[in-house]
């Protein structure tokens, strides 16, 4: 969202490099107690760079699927290099090289890009429905990519091979589609479903990564002028699939998944309905705002409830979680309506009323 609204295109790049440098500094200069601060700096710096770069590439190339694939490809190999060849001196060299490159490039190439969202030829339900499908596929792809290599002994050379295959797949996907080989998506899906991690795993890994450029291209296509938000949502969707693949013996058919799903839906669906009713009562009739309310509720309600279920359900946790959701949704609504006061009112009333109604229902159930 920031990448779509910041008028100086290099500002997020500078902020990203500064945050990465702070992350390295806190890790190398202070004690282990600063690990949380280090993670925050590195996570934010990495996120800002990806979304800034993703929007720059999409807008500057006219959403060229080949360029999108090449841009996201090298990160996979970078992770492998960091795992195998990690050393302080190498980290400092790479960081200094990045800083020098940024200082050299900013005055040469980075010019303001258009910021105003362009009207989409699709209706809001189709736009957000397509985006949710893409987010779901990205989660599945992240899960499948980790599952393919779960049974392998990931030593030095194997980690580098996995990283290289992932990089090749991401980079080649856009070129294959541009050549008309669209069936790579279907083929990747079939391989994901039929092959186990021990049978021709490298083909599955190569092809499933080949779909990354395709999902980015489609997300940018359905949200013209909002490439930063589209890229950010798909990038965020990588994490749930990755974390899910770390759970031992996970199976989508496990009996524990169905009670959890029903529990999440019991809280999510009423929240969506209540908040839509609140927006409607506030005379909000714009389709993109109403449908974006459904999406932001999915993005905030589900993680908060999972945290309450598995980590902590204290009153303080719930209060802080609700406060964070109010802030996130206020930023979200501001992105679409560009009015701070109205965005804060929307977020506060939607979350306050849905929370109080939910609390009232629980009290009634306790009494009867």
Secondary structure, 3 states (H helix, E strand, C coil): CHHHHCCCCCHHHHHHHHHHHHHHHHHHHCCHHHHHHHHHHHHHHHHHHHHHHHHHHHHHCCCCHHHHHHHHHHHHHHHHHHHHCCCHHHHHHHHHHHHHHHHHHHHHHCCCCCCCCCCCCCCHHHHHHHHHHHHHHHHHHHHHHHHHCCCCCCCHHHHHHHHHHHHHHHHHHHHHHHCCCCCHHHHHHHHHHHCCCCCCHHHHHHHHHHCHHHHHHHHHHHCCCCHHHHHHHHHHHHHHHHHHHCCCCCCCCCHHHHHHHHHHHHHHHHHHHHHHHHHHHCCCCCHHHHHHHHHHHHHHHHHHHHHHHHCCCCHHHHHHHHHHHHHHHHHHHHHHHCCHHHHHHHHHHHHHHHHHHHHHHHHHHHHC
